[in-house]
Amino acid sequence: MSERWEEAVIETAELLIAAARTLTAEAAQAERDRRLTETGLTAVRASGAFALSAPRDCGGVDADLTTRVRVLAELGRTCPSTAWVVATTAETKIALQTVLSGRVRSEVFDDPDAVMCAAGPGRCGARRPASQRALELRLGM
């Protein structure tokens, strides 16, 4: 790992932890509304949270597990809803990095700050909705 990359990870983690502290006032409303507040989402996006697990070659941070856990723990202490959204996005990006390549990978990670959520298949052999099949075709799966 390069020193520059390690500095980027540390800077992003520090920004995320600072943003998490500003989410305390938004947490109750986020829980009540069952969605992140616009203020909270803006703060987290500006901190680089959604780029935490995006590939470096696509503008992301590609932080290690220890850094991700540290950041998510801090977010969870201030706003569990935000921590859940960031964790879901992070793990989705990690999973997609392992299966996507070439043009499709570039398109998916074009915006390292994009919010993502993936779902695995349910029961084996279960019928998938047309929307899922369409996404699989688009992603070349």
Secondary structure, 3 states (H helix, E strand, C coil): CCHHHHHHHHHHHHHHHHHHHHCHHHHHHHHHHCCCCHHHHHHHHHHCHHHCCCCHHHCCCCCCHHHHHHHHHHHHHHCHHHHHHHHHHHHHHHHHHHHCCHHHHHHHCCCCCCCCCCCCCCCCCCCCCHHHHHHHHHCCC
